[in-house]
Structures are given as C-alpha cells and as structure tokens.
C-alpha cells in the first residue's frame, strides 16, 4: 500500500515537473514576465485578481510589455500610455479579436458586439454605430431622452428635502432608463419590479466578471456550476435578462412595422427584413438580443458608476463644486435646459467631468483583446491567439502624461487661459478598433446629467459627517464605497 502511495506521489510530481518545463519552454516565445507555475500559471501570485497595483510592480521588473499566464493561457500586458497606444493602434487590425472562454461563451455564444469576432463582429458593430447616428446620438434629436431622465432625477432629489440619501439607486435607474429609452423605446417606472430585477441582474453579472469565481469557473466549470451559489446566481441573472429582452422583442414584433423607426430594436428588425436571403448577413433575432444585452452591459454600470464618483468628489471638493456652479450660473443661468453643445461654453465644467473620469478610472483593465494572427507589439513577436490586456489605469495615471496624476485636478484639461484642452492620454473608453461603441452617448449622459444636477443642487455631506472615503471597491468596475449626501436645492 505504501509503495502504491509513493508511486502515485512520484507520478503526480513528475507530471507537475513536466508541465513546469513545458511552460518554461513555451514562455520563450513571449515577452518576459513572472515565472508561471503548473496548472495555475500566475493566478496564484495574483490571488486570482488582475490588480492594477500588482501590474505596476511587475512592469518595474519586466518592462511595459510583459506576459502573465492565466492557467495555461498567455496574456501580454501593455503598461503606460505609449505601450497601450502603440500596442492597440500600430497593428490595430491584428489585435482586434476577443478571446473565447467558458464564461464569455455562456454570456454571448459568440454573438453580439462585445465578445464576437471576425465578419460577424464587424457587421454588428458597423450596424450599431450607423444606427446610433441615425437615431441622433450626438445631436439634438437624442438629447430630449437624456434631459427627461435628468429631470426625473432632479425631481426625485427634490423630494428628499435635503435629507441624507445614498444616491446609488436613483443614479443607476436614471442611466438604465436612458439605455431603455434608446434601445427599447420606452422607460420604466422606478417602482417596476422587472426594472429593479434587470438592474440587479446586470450588477450580479458584472460583479462576477472580475471575481475569483470567474477564474475558478474557468478551471472547474462543471463543479462550480453545480455547487457554487455565486455561479448559480450568475446563470440565473443571465437567464432573467435574456428572457426579459426576448419579451421586449416579441412586444415590438406584435406591434408590427411602424411608419418610422423609433428605437434600436425597430432599426434592427428592419435590417433583418432587408437582408433576408443575403448569405453574408449576420442579422437575426439571436444577434439582436445579444447586441441589446451588450449595450446594457457596457452602457449602464460604467456611466452610473462615474456619476456616483462625480457626486462623491463634489462633496469632497466643495471648492470645485462651487466653481462649476458659478460657471453654470454665469454662462447659462439657473433655468437653462442643459444641452451637450453647452460644453463648448463651459470649459471648467467640461474639465471637471473629464477629470472625474480620469481620476475615478472605473475600468482599470480594458476588456481583453486577442491577436488574430502573428503580429508584433513594440518590438516583441506575438503569436496568433494571444490575449492582450491594456492597463487603462496605467494610462490615466501615467506620470509622464499628467502633471499631478495622483491628485484630483481639473487643470489637467485647461490651458493657461482657462480654455478646455483635450489630452491624448485621456483613454477611459480605450483605443483602437475595439474602442467603446457607446462613447458618444456616455459623454452626452455625463455632461447633461452632471451639469443639470449641479445647476439644481449643492451637494454636501450629512450633518456631523466630517469626511468620507474615496478608496474604490474593487470589481469589474471600480465603485466608490457606500456613502450618503444631501442634495440642497439652490
């Protein structure tokens, strides 16, 4: 019996040693990086989290282009503005893929926009961008939807009568209803149970994305899906969202074709009809539901989280809040309906919004890219099917690009005369062929909602509260810690 145990141990050790040697041999083809270990690669060293501070330390040792091993899969990390910019734009087409994984496949089955590839991705993205333009995103035609939701948020805050509140849910509902209005053609009441569950379900799905459970599920999919409650909750939330979106689609179909398309679903159904019989067309109901899902996933949590940071920074930096309000009052007055075009007349307000995005830096690592063929990144040969991770945090806090990277400083976006200045290293929406499709809508939302709120209220800490933490809560997006404020009508 002892001999069998010894032999078994020797066999396992031999397997691990062979695996270790194999990894060392394979890593010679990639940029340098920390030593990977059998089975887990570098996941144990990272505590199953791709954390920006850890990447910063690794970059000091291995350079601004280095390799991590996620179990058996290599991932090349781009650190700092120059590495991210060159890595994602010099051979942009070569690194425009998305990696596949068990979780990504469960989310999308290769459909939609975010995690699709090849011809399907190009066609769906091109259609999405063109449709957004047709619907007036970036123009006055679309602003009424944003102004309406900003008005509902103002109305809600007025009803609090200056009492302390957590702004999380009202802000999330505002942003989610913008997406609902654009995509589904209607808004939900804040008391609607389906709407609440929709918001909560996306929160669960997003939280799962950068948790330890994501990586454990990738390694042991059968075990986790059957025995881990977190994975079951993820699957349940995913099923609910897809079912609700399918019902919205059926509702549109039952109403029949309208004289004019009103929302994204209308335009997509129209495209399905137009391209029937076209062998190259990828327009179908499955892709429609997935694209809607992707737009919700990318457009709700990110913008809502940024607005939550915006309100937190205004109570932490009341002098900056006061300067924004003085500019709004002097240029627009107290009753002007905020338009996106107003940003050109409000350089300080515009600078503050950009600094909120830079400093809060809610997406530390951009969604992973994939090399679709053998290519080169900053002098390193990168084989086909290599995962590429762009550290956006290292761009937005790059000391070579920002005068005071670790301070909240709107002057980063102003010249000596107080004029607004675009900065090349301002990349919260990433860069290259996979740049965020909803960037313009997000910019409009942030400007209109933020400016409308500061026009209507002064935000303060509750009485007796002297300070509040600004240390982010780590997740798929970096959220502020729970806090309360008072919205004092102006």
C-alpha positions, 0 to 999 in steps of 0.5 A: 500500500505504501509503495502504491502511495509513493508511486502515485506521489512520484507520478503526480510530481513528475507530471507537475515537473513536466508541465513546469518545463513545458511552460518554461519552454513555451514562455520563450516565445513571449515577452518576459514576465513572472515565472508561471507555475503548473496548472495555475500559471500566475493566478496564484501570485495574483490571488486570482485578481488582475490588480492594477497595483500588482501590474505596476510592480511587475512592469518595474521588473519586466518592462511595459510589455510583459506576459502573465499566464492565466492557467495555461493561457498567455496574456501580454500586458501593455503598461503606460500610455505609449505601450497601450497606444502603440500596442492597440493602434500600430497593428490595430487590425491584428489585435482586434479579436476577443478571446473565447472562454467558458464564461464569455461563451455562456454570456454571448455564444459568440454573438453580439458586439462585445465578445464576437469576432471576425465578419460577424463582429464587424457587421454588428458593430458597423450596424450599431454605430450607423444606427446610433447616428441615425437615431441622433446620438450626438445631436439634438434629436437624442438629447430630449431622452437624456434631459427627461431622465435628468429631470426625473432625477432632479425631481426625485432629489427634490423630494428628499428635502435635503435629507441624507440619501445614498444616491446609488439607486436613483443614479443607476435607474436614471442611466438604465432608463436612458439605455431603455429609452434608446434601445427599447423605446420606452422607460420604466417606472422606478417602482417596476419590479422587472426594472429593479430585477434587470438592474440587479441582474446586470450588477450580479453579472458584472460583479462576477466578471472580475471575481475569483469565481470567474477564474475558478469557473474557468478551471472547474466549470462543471463543479462550480456550476453545480455547487457554487451559489455565486455561479448559480446566481450568475446563470440565473441573472443571465437567464432573467435578462435574456428572457426579459429582452426576448419579451421586449422583442416579441412586444415590438414584433406584435406591434408590427412595422411602424411608419418610422423607426423609433428605437434600436430594436425597430432599426434592427428588425428592419435590417433583418427584413432587408437582408433576408436571403443575403448569405453574408448577413449576420442579422437575426433575432439571436444577434439582436438580443445579444447586441441589446444585452451588450449595450446594457452591459457596457452602457449602464454600470460604467456611466452610473458608476462615474456619476456616483464618483462625480457626486462623491468628489463634489462633496469632497471638493466643495471648492470645485463644486462651487466653481462649476456652479458659478460657471453654470450660473454665469454662462447659462443661468439657473433655468437653462435646459442643459444641452451637450453643445453647452460644453463648448461654453463651459470649459471648467465644467467640461474639465471637471467631468473629464477629470472625474473620469480620469481620476475615478478610472472605473475600468482599470483593465480594458476588456481583453483583446486577442491577436488574430494572427502573428503580429508584433507589439513594440518590438516583441513577436506575438503569436496568433491567439494571444490575449492582450490586456491594456492597463487603462489605469496605467494610462490615466495615471501615467506620470509622464502624461499628467502633471499631478496624476495622483491628485484630483485636478481639473487643470489637467484639461485647461490651458493657461487661459482657462480654455478646455484642452483635450489630452491624448492620454485621456483613454477611459473608453480605450483605443483602437478598433475595439474602442467603446461603441457607446462613447458618444452617448456616455459623454452626452449622459455625463455632461447633461446629467452632471451639469443639470444636477449641479445647476439644481443642487449643492451637494454636501455631506450629512450633518456631523459627517466630517469626511468620507472615503474615496478608496474604490471597491474593487470589481469589474468596475471600480465603485466608490464605497457606500456613502450618503449626501444631501442634495440642497436645492439652490 
